[in-house]
Amino acid sequence: MMFRMMRLVSMLKNAGSRRLALVGLAALVALWAGPGLAAPDIRAGQALARVHCAECHAIGRSGRSTRPAATPFRLIPQRYPVEALEEAFGEGITGSHKGMPDFAFSPRQVDDLLGYIKSLGRRR
């Protein structure tokens, strides 16, 4: 991938278009970097939590989890480094207790869900 980027930049520079080369390089870097460069979509993260987590976890700024072992989402930023959940969400969480389903999210979904969880730890 890096070789292709360097080759494209070289071709564009040889064509005499430094500006076009920089735009092309920026576009390739954005594609190569993937969802990590885009800001998380908090609403999409909340929707994921509602569909996949709300049956057991309290996913809002208040309320109790229906299962005592299920940490309310608003407490996760206080108790754990939220970034530590990135790998687990992306590679799949295997039910750690009876009734917890196995699941895995795409990189974009992981960013959105973690963004939502982090937003619950911020003061309004």
C-alpha positions in Angstrom: 0.0 0.0 0.0 2.8 2.4 0.9 4.6 1.6 -2.3 1.5 2.5 -4.3 1.1 5.8 -2.5 4.7 6.7 -3.1 4.4 5.7 -6.8 1.3 7.8 -7.2 2.9 10.8 -5.6 5.9 10.4 -7.8 3.8 10.2 -10.9 1.8 13.3 -9.9 4.9 15.3 -9.1 6.4 14.4 -12.5 3.3 15.7 -14.1 4.1 19.0 -12.5 1.1 19.2 -10.2 2.4 19.4 -6.6 -1.0 20.5 -5.4 -2.7 17.6 -7.0 -0.1 15.2 -5.5 -0.8 16.5 -2.0 -4.6 16.1 -2.5 -4.1 12.6 -3.8 -1.8 11.7 -0.9 -4.2 13.1 1.6 -7.1 11.0 0.1 -5.0 7.8 0.1 -3.9 8.4 3.7 -7.6 8.9 4.8 -8.6 5.7 3.0 -5.7 3.8 4.4 -6.2 5.0 8.0 -9.8 4.0 8.0 -12.4 4.9 10.7 -9.7 6.0 13.2 -9.5 9.5 11.6 -13.3 10.1 11.6 -15.0 11.4 14.7 -17.2 8.8 16.4 -20.9 9.0 15.6 -22.3 9.3 19.1 -25.9 8.6 17.9 -24.8 5.5 16.0 -23.0 4.3 19.1 -26.1 4.9 21.2 -28.2 3.0 18.7 -25.8 0.0 18.8 -25.9 0.1 22.6 -29.7 0.1 22.5 -29.9 -2.9 20.2 -27.0 -5.0 21.6 -26.6 -4.0 25.2 -29.7 -2.4 26.7 -31.3 -5.7 27.6 -28.9 -6.1 30.5 -26.9 -2.8 30.8 -28.2 0.6 31.8 -27.0 2.5 28.7 -28.1 6.1 29.6 -27.0 8.8 32.0 -29.2 7.3 34.7 -31.0 4.1 35.6 -30.1 0.7 36.8 -28.9 -2.3 34.8 -31.4 -5.1 34.7 -28.6 -7.6 35.6 -26.6 -6.7 38.7 -23.3 -7.9 37.1 -23.8 -5.6 34.1 -22.0 -2.4 34.7 -24.1 0.7 33.8 -22.4 2.3 30.7 -22.2 5.7 32.5 -19.8 4.1 35.1 -17.5 2.5 32.6 -15.4 5.7 32.0 -15.0 6.0 35.8 -14.0 2.4 36.3 -12.0 1.4 33.3 -9.9 2.9 30.5 -12.5 2.9 27.7 -9.9 2.4 25.0 -9.1 -0.9 26.6 -12.4 -2.2 25.3 -11.5 -1.5 21.6 -9.9 -4.8 21.0 -12.6 -6.8 22.8 -15.4 -5.1 20.9 -13.5 -5.5 17.6 -12.4 -9.1 18.0 -15.5 -10.2 19.8 -16.6 -10.4 23.4 -17.4 -13.9 24.5 -20.1 -14.0 27.1 -18.4 -13.6 30.4 -21.5 -14.6 32.3 -24.6 -16.7 31.7 -26.9 -15.0 29.3 -24.4 -12.6 27.8 -24.3 -13.1 24.0 -21.1 -13.3 21.9 -20.6 -10.4 19.5 -18.1 -8.5 17.4 -18.4 -5.1 15.8 -16.7 -3.5 12.8 -14.0 -0.9 13.4 -16.5 1.9 12.6 -19.0 0.5 15.1 -16.3 0.1 17.7 -15.4 3.8 17.3 -19.0 4.8 17.5 -19.8 2.7 20.6 -16.7 3.7 22.5 -17.4 7.4 21.6 -20.9 7.0 23.0 -19.6 5.4 26.2 -17.0 8.1 26.6 -19.7 10.8 26.1 -21.6 9.4 29.1 -18.5 10.2 31.3 -18.5 13.8 30.3 -20.2 16.4 32.5 -23.0 18.3 30.8 
